[in-house]
């Protein structure tokens, strides 16, 4: 199953979802919406207040979609201006697969990007399944209308991005700095001494979601030597940047070594640090 933003050419498939919902009378929203492609396009794809319309597809078939638009004064749902208005439509034979929740993840990301703080869902008062769906996503009742229940959700903040630390034991921290810090250009972002008996240095790149940690314990045996395919690969797709990076390494006295895997010789240069660990400067982008 693929989650993506809806495009103009998706209107017929989206209309088929709404037609199936109307036939089964199991819509999550307030009432069956237009089930023709022109109506779908006008209401969800071309609407002037559209923020995002996201769909789920599988094997070329649209299984469901979810719309998010900005509430303006006088909107038909009575939603306060500045809030978001959400609508969810999942084909009855695709229910129970977590499609609505997957769509909502994309919708909340779009809501955060648009600066929304609140999202309103207007649901038919007799639509127990629709109310339960939104309740499970964190929506709560805030108003009732003529045969409707309006549920409110506070747009959740984005979770902090995961950050990785790659730790490695060493026998001589000072001997590694000309290679990893001065040669490869990794910034020293932390250092400690005597922490539970360990000394350590942390190196990383600005804005990266990872960093390296090198530790040394005076009473621990030397770590086992690495194999020639234990690599850190840094991608430098800009020719001038790559050339400068290689020059920094050679200026620190490190000469290129043949890669165990010839792939890396075709796409970059390999260097080996004083303890046998290797780094590759690749002259291409990661993809």
KANOR-V769870 format. One record per run of one state. SS is the DSSP state (2 for helix, 1 for strand, 0 for the rest). FROM is the first residue (numbers start at 1). TO is the last residue. If there is no record, write none. Layout:
ss/from/to
SS/FROM/TO
SS/FROM/TO
This chain:
ss/from/to
0/1/1
1/2/5
0/6/7
2/8/24
0/25/36
2/37/45
0/46/49
1/50/58
0/59/60
1/61/70
0/71/83
1/84/90
0/91/91
2/92/94
0/95/98
2/99/113
0/114/117
1/118/124
0/125/127
2/128/136
0/137/139
1/140/144
0/145/147
1/148/154
0/155/163
1/164/169
0/170/172
2/173/183
0/184/186
1/187/195
0/196/197
1/198/204
0/205/209
1/210/217
0/218/230
1/231/235
0/236/238
2/239/251
0/252/256
1/257/257
0/258/261
2/262/267
1/268/272
0/273/277
1/278/282
0/283/287
